[in-house]
Amino acid sequence: QVQLVESGGGLVQPGGSLKLSCAASGSISSIFAMGWYRQAPGKQRELVATIRSGGSTNYADSVKGRFTVSKDNAKNTMYLQMNSLKPEDTAVYYCNVRPPFEGAWGQGTQVTVSS
């Protein structure tokens, strides 16, 4: 069972950027699809971005054009580059496979967008 650890969150001003990392304990090259999810206070967890083994990607409408998901199979790591951040992007960000495996949820990484 692959374990996933998120990092890279922090406090950033509106319009700023952050790059999140998701480090896997094993190979991710054969995983069909992985995703970045987020959960804001009082809201349900939502899917933000998906990347498939072939490299194709999909994004939620709310982040399209601002976020970019990528992965480095050699480093067993998935990334989320977040630009033009907005206060509504504030949430705990998680990575998981798609569909998500309950046993793979990590602690997440907090992203706070505030002036």
Disulfide bonds with the S-S distance in Angstrom:
Cys22-Cys95 2.07
